[in-house]
């Protein structure tokens, strides 16, 4: 009888068919082990250039919609001089191509704050009280005047969807310092998701374990974290043990499914979160002084203040990246610009400044970067009688802690605040600088994707650079 001899190719196929799942599980185990150590092997293999970090965590206070820079951070006397008259410097670019209009002056006064003399709007008295702590960048620019594209740019460095966000890159590179909590947490607005929803904190094509984990406001901050009524602790453990067995069996069949491996990792984290999260999100143990600092005694401020305070507690417990978002796009002031700004500043100014003060008092500001930003700015001309349209050529943001200069104003715009003209900082430059402060080289933090080594800044294409003037 003739018996066929297995070829090398058939032997290889048999081996892969029988053992590929185990390779996937080994990769998952290695990934989880790296998280426990606070590192990531992928980063070690692709990022040989690292250095002493200034910071180890980030809190992003994201102001969805595009705050008006000339009304809040960038005083422009020419706006007042030309108010109500045709804009004298030509047509302006908007998302409706070119637009003419009359100059819209700011209704609010600016005043010098702190020893630095930083000029800030009167609507921001609490931010003014931390003027000597912050770096104010007045010369930002971005690549789009459309909300979704500009959001993708500020979060992921690209105008198109599907790329990993800054928080995902940070947690991918640095891992976690606390096994009982996710390394990337999103504190969502009880009013709903921001524009572009979960894409704002997506991990893109990085493993799904690096996406933001949403903590909601209210009695159930993490969905399905608590056991259902009537289910004993032992019964719950048995259920989870059986579910883990099923998940790992499925993972062995489909090792390329990162959503599944992330789910397994998240289940393990969730089991530990059952005890850690309720205590962490309980603000009743904070002193009356701290609660008052964040405005928790003021119903108009309480909700946003509670999330800013929770952000401090999270980084205090080793969370790497915390994003605080607003529902919809409230800073999108196409109409009633002045009235809207007044209400928004009243809601966010005190908690934002309180976060910086609290971190400083607790010795955490040096190791934490706080960034306050939107996706773009506004135009110096009126839209309708009292609104401002989108502007990609200039916007302002501020940073505190993590090695950023204190009481420093960077860059400038033209006399009307339309375009950044001096010491311009684009979004990729900002990302490169943030990674530098975290001890990461943006040119070396790469992952193979779509046939090439891809990074957050894509420096070979964007020519992104670290803005050393922002750092101490």
CORPE-V436143 format. One line per field, one symbol per residue. ss: DSSP state (@ for helix, = for strand, . for the rest). phi: phi as a letter, one per 20 degrees, with the letter a starting at -180 (. if undefined). A space follows every 10 residues. Layout:
# CORPE-V436143
ss=???
phi=???
This chain:
# CORPE-V436143
ss=.......@@@ @@@@@@@@@@ @@@@@@@@@@ @@@@@@@... @@@@@@...= ......==== ==......@@ @@....@@@@ @....=.... .===..===. .==......= ===....=== =...@@@@@. @@@======= =.....@@@@ @@@@@@.... .....@@@@@ @@@@...... ...====.=. .=.=..@@@@ @......@@@ ..===..... .......... ..@@@@@@@@ @@@@@@@@@@ @@@....@@@ @@@@@@@@@@ @@@@@@@@@@ @.@@@..@@@ @@@....... .@@@@@@@@@ @@@@@@.... ====...=.. ......@@@@ @@@@@@@@@@ @@@@@@@@@@ @...@@@=== ===...==.. =.=...=..= =...====== ...=...=== .==......= ==..==@@@@ @@@@@@@..= .....====. .====...@@ @@.....@@@ =.
phi=.edfegfgff fffffffecg ffffffffff ffffffemcb fgffedcfdc bffeccbccd eedfpnffff ecccfcgfff fdgndgfedn fdecfdmdbd refdfeeded bfcmffmfec fffcfffgfd gfdddddecf bcdbdegfff ffffecncee enefegffff fffdmcdbfe cfeccdeeff fpffgmlfff cfelefgffe ffeedefofc fdfmfeffgn dfffffffff ffffffffff ffecfeefff ffffffffff fffgdefgff eeefefffff ffgenfecgf dgffffffff gfffffenff ccddddfmbf eeefblgfff ffffffedff ffffgfffff femdffdced cdbdeadcee dedmfbdcef beeabdbccb mlnefdmcdd mbdfgdmfcf cclfceffff fgfffgfenc efedfccfbl nbfdcfelgf eelfcfeffe df
